[in-house]
Amino acid sequence: MATLFLVGGCSGEPEAKRPGPAGPTASPDRPTRTPTAQPPGLDLPENARILVAETTGDKDRELPVFTPEEGAYTVYAECEGKGKVSLVNRNSSNAHPVNCGGVPTVGLIYAEKKAQRLKIQVVGGTSVWKIAVVSGNHQS
């Protein structure tokens, strides 16, 4: 049986304002296209062994099966929206909530060195989530 500790936190750092793009303006007969910016990625530790690469979605999804080598792994997750997002071990019914609203969730999970099967579950609305899993204990 694995132990799961999920902790939410925030950096408290204000986002820097970026200057707008420079360039020609659109002509009146052509609509202006606004480039879509990718949201920043999760703040993963440098040189960490990635078990599940950063994954993004907006509905239930099974994550790739992985095996922790160190007897523990750390989960990094974020979500935005009105639904409730949880991390679920596919072999049990225990759901562990992921904080939504721009507050990152970091969870340390102690587990046997055997295949881990996790799933993201979204209920009660729509949420966009992202998650990554790294090997070992990376909580500070």
C-alpha positions as CSV (number, residue, x, y, z in Angstrom):
1,M,0.0,0.0,0.0
2,A,1.4,3.4,-0.9
3,T,1.3,6.5,1.2
4,L,0.4,9.7,-0.6
5,F,1.2,13.2,0.6
6,L,-0.1,16.0,-1.6
7,V,0.8,19.5,-0.7
8,G,-0.4,22.7,-2.4
9,G,1.7,25.8,-2.5
10,C,2.3,29.0,-4.4
11,S,5.5,30.8,-5.4
12,G,4.3,34.2,-4.4
13,E,6.2,35.6,-7.3
14,P,4.3,38.0,-9.6
15,E,4.5,37.3,-13.3
16,A,6.6,39.7,-15.3
17,K,4.7,41.7,-17.9
18,R,6.0,40.9,-21.3
19,P,6.1,43.4,-24.1
20,G,3.5,42.9,-26.9
21,P,4.7,41.5,-30.2
22,A,6.0,44.0,-32.6
23,G,5.3,43.8,-36.3
24,P,2.9,44.8,-39.0
25,T,-0.8,45.4,-38.2
26,A,-3.5,43.4,-39.9
27,S,-5.2,44.9,-42.9
28,P,-8.9,45.7,-42.5
29,D,-10.0,42.8,-44.8
30,R,-8.0,40.2,-42.9
31,P,-8.7,39.2,-39.3
32,T,-6.0,39.5,-36.8
33,R,-4.6,36.2,-35.5
34,T,-3.5,36.1,-32.0
35,P,-0.8,33.5,-31.3
36,T,-1.7,31.1,-28.5
37,A,1.0,31.0,-25.9
38,Q,1.7,27.8,-24.2
39,P,1.2,27.9,-20.4
40,P,4.5,27.5,-18.5
41,G,5.4,23.9,-17.6
42,L,5.6,22.4,-14.2
43,D,8.6,23.4,-12.1
44,L,10.4,20.0,-12.0
45,P,13.7,19.6,-10.3
46,E,16.8,19.7,-12.5
47,N,18.4,16.3,-13.3
48,A,15.4,14.4,-12.0
49,R,14.7,11.0,-13.6
50,I,11.3,11.5,-15.3
51,L,8.9,8.5,-14.9
52,V,5.9,10.2,-16.5
53,A,6.7,13.1,-18.8
54,E,4.5,16.3,-18.4
55,T,1.1,15.4,-19.6
56,T,-1.9,17.7,-20.1
57,G,-5.6,17.0,-20.5
58,D,-9.1,18.0,-19.6
59,K,-10.8,14.7,-18.9
60,D,-10.1,11.4,-17.2
61,R,-6.9,9.8,-18.4
62,E,-4.8,6.8,-17.4
63,L,-1.1,7.7,-17.1
64,P,1.6,5.4,-18.5
65,V,2.6,2.6,-16.2
66,F,6.0,3.2,-14.5
67,T,8.1,1.6,-11.8
68,P,9.9,3.7,-9.2
69,E,13.5,2.7,-8.6
70,E,14.0,4.4,-5.3
71,G,10.9,3.2,-3.3
72,A,9.3,6.7,-3.7
73,Y,8.3,9.1,-6.4
74,T,7.1,12.7,-6.5
75,V,4.1,13.9,-8.4
76,Y,3.8,17.5,-9.7
77,A,0.4,18.7,-10.8
78,E,-1.7,21.8,-11.5
79,C,-5.2,22.4,-12.8
80,E,-7.5,25.3,-13.8
81,G,-11.3,25.2,-14.1
82,K,-14.5,24.4,-12.3
83,G,-14.2,20.6,-12.0
84,K,-12.4,18.7,-9.3
85,V,-9.3,16.9,-10.3
86,S,-7.9,13.9,-8.4
87,L,-5.0,11.4,-8.7
88,V,-6.2,7.8,-8.4
89,N,-4.3,4.6,-8.1
90,R,-6.0,2.4,-10.6
91,N,-5.7,-0.6,-8.2
92,S,-7.7,1.2,-5.4
93,S,-10.5,3.6,-5.1
94,N,-8.6,6.3,-3.1
95,A,-8.7,9.6,-4.8
96,H,-6.2,12.3,-3.8
97,P,-7.2,15.9,-4.8
98,V,-5.1,18.2,-7.0
99,N,-5.4,21.9,-6.1
100,C,-6.9,24.0,-8.8
101,G,-6.7,27.7,-9.3
102,G,-3.0,28.1,-10.2
103,V,-1.7,26.5,-7.0
104,P,0.8,23.7,-7.7
105,T,0.3,20.4,-6.0
106,V,3.4,18.3,-5.1
107,G,3.0,14.9,-3.6
108,L,5.5,12.4,-2.3
109,I,4.4,8.8,-2.7
110,Y,6.2,5.9,-1.0
111,A,5.7,2.7,-3.0
112,E,7.2,-0.7,-3.6
113,K,9.5,-1.1,-6.6
114,K,6.7,-2.5,-8.7
115,A,4.5,-1.2,-11.6
116,Q,2.4,1.9,-10.6
117,R,-0.8,2.5,-12.4
118,L,-2.2,6.0,-11.9
119,K,-5.2,7.8,-13.4
120,I,-6.3,11.4,-13.5
121,Q,-10.0,11.8,-12.7
122,V,-12.1,14.9,-13.4
123,V,-15.6,15.3,-11.8
124,G,-18.1,18.1,-11.4
125,G,-17.2,20.3,-14.3
126,T,-14.4,21.1,-16.7
127,S,-10.8,21.4,-15.7
128,V,-7.5,21.6,-17.6
129,W,-4.8,19.7,-15.7
130,K,-1.1,18.9,-16.1
131,I,0.9,16.3,-14.3
132,A,4.4,14.8,-14.2
133,V,6.0,12.1,-12.1
134,V,9.7,12.0,-11.2
135,S,11.6,9.2,-9.4
136,G,12.6,9.7,-5.7
137,N,11.8,12.2,-3.0
138,H,12.0,15.7,-4.3
139,Q,10.0,17.6,-1.7
140,S,11.8,20.4,0.0
